[in-house]
Amino acid sequence: MKITVATTGLKVAPFLVIGSGIAGLYTALKLAEIAEVTLVTKETLKESNTTYAQGGVAVALSASDSPDLHYTDTIKAGAGLCLPAAVDVLVNEGPERVKELLAMGVPFDTEAGALVTTREAAHSRPRVLHADGDATGREISKTLVKLVQTNPQITVMENHYAVALLTGAEGCYGVLTLDENQNQTCLLAQATILATGGCGQLYLNTTNPEVATGDGVALAFHAGAPVADLEFVQFHPTALRLPDTPCFLITEAVRGEGGILRNAHEDRFMPSYHHQAELAPRDVVARSVLLEMLKTGNDHVYLDLSLLGPELIKHRFPNIYETCLSYGLDITKAPIPVAPAAHYMMGGVATDLYGRTGVPHLFACGEVANSGVHGANRLASNSLLDGLVFGHRILTYLQTHQLSFTQLPAELEATFSAETNPAQVTADRLTLQQLASTELGIIRQENGLCQAQHYLTATDLKQVPTLTPDYLELQNLRLFAQLLVTAACARQESRGSHYRLDYPDPNPAWTKRIIQSPQGTSTIPVEQPFTWRW
Ligand SMILES: Cc1cc2nc3c(=O)[nH]c(=O)nc-3n(C[C@H](O)[C@H](O)[C@H](O)COP(=O)(O)OP(=O)(O)OC[C@H]3O[C@@H](n4cnc5c(N)ncnc54)[C@H](O)[C@@H]3O)c2cc1C
């Protein structure tokens, strides 16, 4: 659905950032070094996936490590679909960005003055920095939020939901927002940066908070920007599974420190699935856990921490220990019931290596973006680093390219989905989540994908419905699901996090990426970066 908005009396600011996770906060701080920034976020500044990140930031800083080793591990996890040039940027620029975080005051854990590193799944070296044990995201967010709030160059607009990007002849001019009193505001900028995170809320069980509803992919797609790799959804193998208890992540680092997975019969099962056992890549562990659950007829397996001992558990994982205790589970005494949960979207808005999207004046970074760095499966703890590195690259681009519009049109277009009855938002969201969990989850096949496709067929409303964040989020989740289904149907193979029961093996002919835009679906060779003519 398309509406037009008048631009009379509106000012064009230099920079507009949408989202306040690591990518949005950090990029806003960097851009504020060169001009004024408006930062818009749909809830409070601290509400984001970032705040819940536990394990840490993967970066090759120690003497026993190198960017080359980090590169090899990332490429291997990506199952043949990483863009090598993007990985090169990530691992080589990562160390500088993390040193910057340290200088900004993020309290990464140290021992005798040296940074402490953990080894996580599919990493060949211990290289994951953490803060307050298992509260890395909270500490990063706290530090960056404080800096943003005290930066005179940054105007913060909390509780402003981005409804649609404003587009016209020269690309993206800004965003239309909705505040908690349903007031609409148009914000214009020379450069708009999307940093709206992922889409875990498409699924019933997810580690992501309520704000992760795929809004950024929908905003960009409606504005005409291509999106890529939407079939690749990472499921975390170990989220707490207790009755009537929120889905809570049990970080990979617990397995890194010696946690063992056991099925309902208390048998250790991972060595029979993969030579790296509990430290196999995430997709392998998630699938193995699901298969063991199906085999034993249980909705969970167990994470046994008895090798760690109570002191290490409390010292290294204070957040997990306290949270489980608050749910009546003492993890120093009993194993943790766990099951897989939707965790991270590898797919997103296609960007070049400077965060530019297919729409002029529109940039994207963080989980919403797809530079090709994660391929078919993200290496654990690479995403916080991704937000920093590619956020910084947007600064590099804007420092050297003065963006401006030749003319501001009298009217701009705002396009968004309006496909379902506004009166049924809650019920429709639940139905969609149930469908996604069964048919678009860890194991997929033709029949289920077709069923999902059928359910997602749009009924176009003829009139603009009352716009509320709940309604718009449902429409965005639906669009994300439609794009996911299209890509998952097309990819008739299994690779990385995309597993098809009817095509269980990788097919070399599919060593290419699926890209979708309002103009249609196509593929591009893996080694080819996205390039745009602006
Ligand atoms: C439980 C958990 C643990 C994790 N652990 C790790 C880890 O240890 N290491 C690691 O590297 N990664 C980890 N991840 C992944 C990582 O946290 C995320 O990929 C990363 O934080 C994404 O950052 P971001 O800034 O791109 O998005 P987010 O942090 O999700 O921020 C997105 C922001 O956009 C805002 N927003 C969204 N839609 C709109 C809209 N329509 N209008 C306005 N604002 C909007 C949101 O409110 C939010 O502020 C974890 C994720 C989870 C959920």
The ligand as an SDF file (V2000), in Angstrom:
LIG
                    3D

 53 58  0  0  0  0  0  0  0  0999 V2000
   19.9920  -13.7860   23.3680 C   0  0  0  0  0  0  0  0  0  0  0  0
   20.9900  -13.4130   22.3160 C   0  0  0  0  0  0  0  0  0  0  0  0
   22.3390  -13.6640   22.5050 C   0  0  0  0  0  0  0  0  0  0  0  0
   23.2730  -13.3090   21.5350 C   0  0  0  0  0  0  0  0  0  0  0  0
   24.6120  -13.4870   21.7880 N   0  0  0  0  0  0  0  0  0  0  0  0
   25.5120  -13.0130   20.8940 C   0  0  0  0  0  0  0  0  0  0  0  0
   26.9070  -13.0360   21.1870 C   0  0  0  0  0  0  0  0  0  0  0  0
   27.3240  -13.4700   22.2520 O   0  0  0  0  0  0  0  0  0  0  0  0
   27.7620  -12.5360   20.2530 N   0  0  0  0  0  0  0  0  0  0  0  0
   27.3370  -12.0300   19.0580 C   0  0  0  0  0  0  0  0  0  0  0  0
   28.1590  -11.5850   18.2470 O   0  0  0  0  0  0  0  0  0  0  0  0
   26.0170  -11.9910   18.7750 N   0  0  0  0  0  0  0  0  0  0  0  0
   25.1080  -12.4500   19.6610 C   0  0  0  0  0  0  0  0  0  0  0  0
   23.7760  -12.3830   19.3610 N   0  0  0  0  0  0  0  0  0  0  0  0
   23.3680  -11.7460   18.1160 C   0  0  0  0  0  0  0  0  0  0  0  0
   23.5680  -10.2490   18.2690 C   0  0  0  0  0  0  0  0  0  0  0  0
   23.1740   -9.8670   19.5580 O   0  0  0  0  0  0  0  0  0  0  0  0
   22.7620   -9.4740   17.2560 C   0  0  0  0  0  0  0  0  0  0  0  0
   22.9230  -10.0020   15.9800 O   0  0  0  0  0  0  0  0  0  0  0  0
   23.2260   -8.0290   17.2550 C   0  0  0  0  0  0  0  0  0  0  0  0
   23.1490   -7.5180   18.5600 O   0  0  0  0  0  0  0  0  0  0  0  0
   22.3740   -7.2170   16.3110 C   0  0  0  0  0  0  0  0  0  0  0  0
   22.6680   -5.8670   16.5140 O   0  0  0  0  0  0  0  0  0  0  0  0
   21.8970   -4.7760   15.6820 P   0  0  0  0  0  0  0  0  0  0  0  0
   22.3300   -3.4710   16.1990 O   0  0  0  0  0  0  0  0  0  0  0  0
   22.0270   -5.0510   14.2560 O   0  0  0  0  0  0  0  0  0  0  0  0
   20.3460   -5.0470   16.0320 O   0  0  0  0  0  0  0  0  0  0  0  0
   19.6110   -5.0080   17.4290 P   0  0  0  0  0  0  0  0  0  0  0  0
   20.5540   -5.0620   18.5390 O   0  0  0  0  0  0  0  0  0  0  0  0
   18.5390   -6.0210   17.4000 O   0  0  0  0  0  0  0  0  0  0  0  0
   18.9270   -3.5630   17.4120 O   0  0  0  0  0  0  0  0  0  0  0  0
   17.8810   -3.2590   16.5300 C   0  0  0  0  0  0  0  0  0  0  0  0
   17.2380   -1.9690   16.9720 C   0  0  0  0  0  0  0  0  0  0  0  0
   16.3090   -1.5130   16.0010 O   0  0  0  0  0  0  0  0  0  0  0  0
   15.1100   -1.1050   16.6350 C   0  0  0  0  0  0  0  0  0  0  0  0
   14.0210   -1.2350   15.6620 N   0  0  0  0  0  0  0  0  0  0  0  0
   13.5900   -2.3580   15.0400 C   0  0  0  0  0  0  0  0  0  0  0  0
   12.5660   -2.0760   14.2170 N   0  0  0  0  0  0  0  0  0  0  0  0
   12.3450   -0.7470   14.3080 C   0  0  0  0  0  0  0  0  0  0  0  0
   11.4090    0.1340   13.7200 C   0  0  0  0  0  0  0  0  0  0  0  0
   10.4610   -0.2810   12.8750 N   0  0  0  0  0  0  0  0  0  0  0  0
   11.4720    1.4420   14.0410 N   0  0  0  0  0  0  0  0  0  0  0  0
   12.3950    1.9130   14.9140 C   0  0  0  0  0  0  0  0  0  0  0  0
   13.2930    1.1080   15.5160 N   0  0  0  0  0  0  0  0  0  0  0  0
   13.2740   -0.2010   15.2160 C   0  0  0  0  0  0  0  0  0  0  0  0
   15.0030   -2.0430   17.8170 C   0  0  0  0  0  0  0  0  0  0  0  0
   14.1310   -1.5450   18.7870 O   0  0  0  0  0  0  0  0  0  0  0  0
   16.4560   -2.0820   18.2650 C   0  0  0  0  0  0  0  0  0  0  0  0
   16.7550   -0.9710   19.0580 O   0  0  0  0  0  0  0  0  0  0  0  0
   22.8350  -12.7320   20.3270 C   0  0  0  0  0  0  0  0  0  0  0  0
   21.4800  -12.4890   20.1190 C   0  0  0  0  0  0  0  0  0  0  0  0
   20.5590  -12.8170   21.1000 C   0  0  0  0  0  0  0  0  0  0  0  0
   19.1150  -12.5270   20.8710 C   0  0  0  0  0  0  0  0  0  0  0  0
  1  2  1  0
  2  3  1  0
  2 52  2  0
  3  4  2  0
  4  5  1  0
  4 50  1  0
  5  6  2  0
  6  7  1  0
  6 13  1  0
  7  8  2  0
  7  9  1  0
  9 10  1  0
 10 11  2  0
 10 12  1  0
 12 13  2  0
 13 14  1  0
 14 15  1  0
 14 50  1  0
 15 16  1  0
 16 17  1  0
 16 18  1  0
 18 19  1  0
 18 20  1  0
 20 21  1  0
 20 22  1  0
 22 23  1  0
 23 24  1  0
 24 25  2  0
 24 26  1  0
 24 27  1  0
 27 28  1  0
 28 29  2  0
 28 30  1  0
 28 31  1  0
 31 32  1  0
 32 33  1  0
 33 34  1  0
 33 48  1  0
 34 35  1  0
 35 36  1  0
 35 46  1  0
 36 37  1  0
 36 45  1  0
 37 38  2  0
 38 39  1  0
 39 40  1  0
 39 45  2  0
 40 41  1  0
 40 42  2  0
 42 43  1  0
 43 44  2  0
 44 45  1  0
 46 47  1  0
 46 48  1  0
 48 49  1  0
 50 51  2  0
 51 52  1  0
 52 53  1  0
M  END
$$$$
